[in-house]
Amino acid sequence: MKRPRMSERASPRLPAPELPAWLAPLVPFERYWIDLGEHRMHVMEAGDATTRPLLLVHGNPTWGFLYRKVVAALPDKRFRVVMPDLVGLGLSDKPRDSKAHQLDNHARWLGALIDVLALEDVLLVVQDWGGPIGLAAFDERRERLSGLVVLNTVIGPPKPGFRPTRFHRFARLPLVSDVVFRVLGFPQTALSRAQGDRSSISGTAARAYRWPLRRVRDRTAPLALARMVPDSHDHPSIAGLERSQSVATSLAGPVAIVWGNRDPILGRVRRHIERLLPAAPVTQTEAGHFLQEEVPAEVAAAILQVDSHAR
C-alpha cells in the first residue's frame, strides 16, 4: 500500500523572515517558510521548478547558505534546487527542548517537507548530519529517490568497537559542553578549524554562519545534534542510521562520492563509505569538513555526473 502524502493537507508557503542587508545578496534565491504543523522549515530555491529536483541537505551547525557556491557552479535552470534548513538551524524554527532533536524526528520533518513540495525523481546531496537525515527521510519514499551524492558524512551505524571522535566525546561532558556550545556559540564560531584551507570560512562567510544562531536561546540544536551521534550501539540514533544505510545501499540509481580528506571529524570515514558504496566513483580533495566552501566545482561536477545517469 502506497504511503499517503502530506501534500493534501500542506500549508501554503509563508513569507520568510528578512535577512540583513549584508547577508541578503549572498543568497539570491527564492526563500519561504513551510509550516509542517510542528515546526516551520525555511527553504531556499533556485533554478527551474519544472525540472528535476535537486535536494541539498546540510548538517550541524550550518544552513542552506553552505550550498550557495555549489548552486553557482551548476548550469542555470538545469535543476529545481531545494535547500532546506534543518529544524533548529538556519532560519527554521528552533525548538528549545533538546529531546526534540532525534534522528527519527529530523527524518520525519524532512520527509514531510518532501511531501509538501511534492518532490519526485529527486537527486539528493548530503553532508554531515544531512546524510543520515536525508537518507532516512526517503526510507518510506524510496521510489522518489533517483540519485545520490555523498559529501563527508556517515550513511549508517558505526562499526563494532568504534570510538567516538574527540569532538563528540567533548559534547557529552556535563556542564562544560553546555557552556561552550550554548553560551560561547561553538562550533559555529570555529568552523574554519575543520577546513583544509582555513581562509575558506572567514570574514562575511563566517559571519553568515554565526548569524542564525546569534541568540543564546536559539543554540539548542548544535549541542543536541552533536549528542545525536552514537556513543554506543544502544544509542537511539542506531535504528535511524540502519534505515539510512539501507536506503543508500539499495538505491538502484547512480551514486557519487566527493570527499574532503583534510576533514578532522570525518576524513577517515571515506574508506568505510567506499566499501558500502563500491560502485560509486570517488573524487578525493584536500578540502576539509565543509567542502562545499572549498571545492564547489567538484561537487557540481559529481551532481551533473549522477544526473546524466539517473533514470
Stockholm file with secondary structure:
# STOCKHOLM 1.0

chainA/1-311         MKRPRMSERASPRLPAPELPAWLAPLVPFERYWIDLGEHRMHVMEAGDATTRPLLLVHGNPTWGFLYRKVVAALPDKRFRVVMPDLVGLGLSDKPRDSKAHQLDNHARWLGALIDVLALEDVLLVVQDWGGPIGLAAFDERRERLSGLVVLNTVIGPPKPGFRPTRFHRFARLPLVSDVVFRVLGFPQTALSRAQGDRSSISGTAARAYRWPLRRVRDRTAPLALARMVPDSHDHPSIAGLERSQSVATSLAGPVAIVWGNRDPILGRVRRHIERLLPAAPVTQTEAGHFLQEEVPAEVAAAILQVDSHAR
#=GR chainA/1-311 SS CCCCCGGGGCCCEEECCCCCTTTGGGCCSEEEEEECSSCEEEEEEEECTTSCEEEEECCTTCCGGGGHHHHHHSCTTSSEEEEECCTTSTTSCCCSCGGGCCHHHHHHHHHHHHHHTTCCSEEEEEEETHHHHHHHHTTTCGGGEEEEEEEEECCSCCCTTCCCCHHHHHTTSTTHHHIIIIISCTTGGGGGGGSSSGGGSCHHHHHHHHGGGCSGGGCHHHHHHHHTSCSSTTSTHHHHHHHHHHHHHHCCSCEEEEEETTCTTTGGGHHHHHHHSTTSCEEEESCCSSGGGTCHHHHHHHHHHHHHHCC
#=GC SS_cons         CCCCCGGGGCCCEEECCCCCTTTGGGCCSEEEEEECSSCEEEEEEEECTTSCEEEEECCTTCCGGGGHHHHHHSCTTSSEEEEECCTTSTTSCCCSCGGGCCHHHHHHHHHHHHHHTTCCSEEEEEEETHHHHHHHHTTTCGGGEEEEEEEEECCSCCCTTCCCCHHHHHTTSTTHHHIIIIISCTTGGGGGGGSSSGGGSCHHHHHHHHGGGCSGGGCHHHHHHHHTSCSSTTSTHHHHHHHHHHHHHHCCSCEEEEEETTCTTTGGGHHHHHHHSTTSCEEEESCCSSGGGTCHHHHHHHHHHHHHHCC
//
